[in-house]
Amino acid sequence: MQKLSSEARLRTSIFVIGFGVLAIFFLNNVLGSINFSANEWTFPHLLPTQQPPGSDFYWGIYVPAELLRSGRSPYALFNCYPPLVSVFGLPYTFLSMRVAYTIHLVLLFAANVAVLRLSIDLAARAFRPVGAPASRVGITTPLLMLMTFAQFTSYGFLFSLERGNSDIFAMLLSVVVLWLVIRRPRTLFTQVVLLSIAVHLKVYPGILFILLFRRHRWRCLLPALLCNVGLSLILGWKPIPEVLAGIKSASTFEGYMVLNHSVNSFVATVLNPTWDISRRGGLLLVALPAMVWTVGVLVLWRRPFSAKNALLMFALSVPVMHLVTNISFDYKLVITAAPIAMLLCACVVRFAADGSKAAALTGCTLLVLMGVISRSYTVTPFPWVANKCPAILLLELLVLAAIVVPGVTSPVLGTRRNSPARPREASLQSSSVLS
């Protein structure tokens, strides 16, 4: 039987992903609307709505910025965000809440597309086998369209719009930093500034400083320290005690429920009374995401720095942003699109190159995880599926497998021992980092 060509495998991959995305939409958004027990079509309340629409935007950004503009402390009402968030919201205060929220929604849409675009473009470049033609458009355009449709129809995305949550802005800044690390490595100061801004919007991107340290070593520490101190003092010394009190209150808040997919919440709401978080089994589960991340980082640290390894370190870090924080509500699920898009693109590139079964299996598993992550808890009777912690943990393990299993992402052309193409590989890897 004649083997499929690279172009045929590429078309097959895109077809399978397209079929998977449509199947996810059918199962989550169409079939979930049919109440078979009552024999009727219903539209379930997928989201736990609050008043007013965009309540996180209103209370977390708009109101503090209004207080700041009027000369009062942005912490006069409860506010757990750093001062930069209030400064970020100042332009909105020149508009009515309705208009400001509408513009915020437009920015959320644009940020989601930008994250996917950058993620897929970086992955298509980084995982392209050495010696293969640089025809990225055949991969990036259809994959971007499919991933955008999947993202816009997902429960997490709709939830983020309802709350007006800004997690995707922090992820966009993080992906831009990754792009600069790979494509413009000499822009150290810009990388530090953008990542620091992301950390002051949402604390969890701070884990990505490991990527800057891996690329720049000790040279990044002093700029990072100065930048973060400067952003913390953007409103002066006076608000600092209130900022620290708000951060402490948010970090110790035990919002244990199905909507909170952190490991702490999963142990407390799904595993109890089988396990208690204070017992050895519960503590081990809480530490598991950090352990997986540490193993993956150590493996990548032993390898030469390259665009591929930088993307894998980034993708491995995003699930940790969900799992180890005390609060990780479902509107934060939008940030999982970046590592999923990166790894899915890597699988398509590898499968198209040589028909790797490991890449095909990884890609199909990613589609299943996409379906679980994008499904609302209201149409899921199973706690292990309604709470997204298991799926996100599996996503982290899948990235770790992609790091240690050669058949998923490693180049396949010009990599044999004593091959004349070996120097070519090193040259291309170097150019992909320094260009």
Phi, psi and omega in degrees: 000132183288135180286151177289146176285169179299318179295322179293321177294324178296314179297322178297318180298313180296321178297316180296318179295317178299317177298319179296318179297317178294323177296320177299315179298318181295314183290320186274321188256335181258299182297329178291348180268358181259122177264097184288330179293323178266356179058048180210159175267125180230159174249098186292154175283097184289334188241144172277088188289154176227164176250139353283171173303137185076041186297322177295319176296318184293306185278333184267334184238307189291308182295312176302322179293323176297317177298317180296319181293329180277002178091004179262170178286133176294355179254017176297325170254165184302127181210118183255013182259152176298163184302330183301328181296320178294320177294320177302326183275355184303315180301331180293333186289347176279359180239162174292160180302320182297313181292319180298317179294322178296315178297321178299321178297318178299318179294324177296317177301310183297320181294321178297316179295319181297319178299314180295318181298311180295319182298314182290320180295316179297318181293320180297325178285313189290323186263003178297126181301145179298129179093350179281153179294147184274052179266077186280337185298327179296342179255311190294318185294306179294325180293322177297317180297316181292316180292325177295317177298316180297320180292315184290339179259007182275154179297318181298320179294314179298322178295319179295326176291317182300320180272345185067034185282148188252022179302325184292334176294317177297322179291323178298314178299322180294319179292324176297320176299317177300318178299317180293321179300322183275313189266332181226067188295340182280353181272057184300313184298318179297318179299315181295317181297313183294318179292325177295321176297317178300320180294326180278348169275314177218131191294326193297336176296354178302335179297338183281355173298338175298328179290319177294320179294323178296324183276319189248351182056221191292344182295339183271347189290311181296313176301322179295318179296311182296319182294316181289325175295317179298317178293325178293330183259020184297336176250014179093186183280332190302316183284353188303312178301322179291324177297312181296321179295320179294318179295319179297318180297318181291322184287338181257001180289124182261074178276064185279110182199174181295333180287341181262110187260021172290163181296320179303314181293320180298316179296318185285328188254329184260315184278330178297143004271011180299313176236153171242144186297337180278347179279167185298320180296317179295319179295322179296319180294321178297322181281346186301313180301320178294323179293316179298316180298317181298316179299313181297318180296319179297320178297314181291329181295331181280350181262157175298146178293132178208168179299320181297313181292327176295318178295320179294322177295320177297311181297326179290333184278332185297315177301327178296328177300332178277314200275326187268344177286152183288328179240126178209077185286166191294340177291345177281352182299341182299334183284346177290344181298328182295305179294327178296316180296319180297310183290323179295319177296320178299319179294320179296314181299315182292317180295321179295329183287314186216011178069031182303125178290326178297319178294320179296317179294319178297317179297317178295321177296321177299320179297320177297315179296322175302316180297319180292315183294326184272002183268133180290144178295338184287340180250020182234110181281351186260120183302325182290344176258323180297316175277131189274359182303312179300319181293320180289323176296320176296324176298317178297318178294327178293320176295319177299319177297322178295332179286318188263341181262116185298332188287357184266311189231348187288151179298153182238352181249133177070028183245002180287151182299138179064018179283142179297340182279357183301311177300327178297320179300312181298322180295316181292320178298319180295318181292327180292335180271319189263352182289000000 
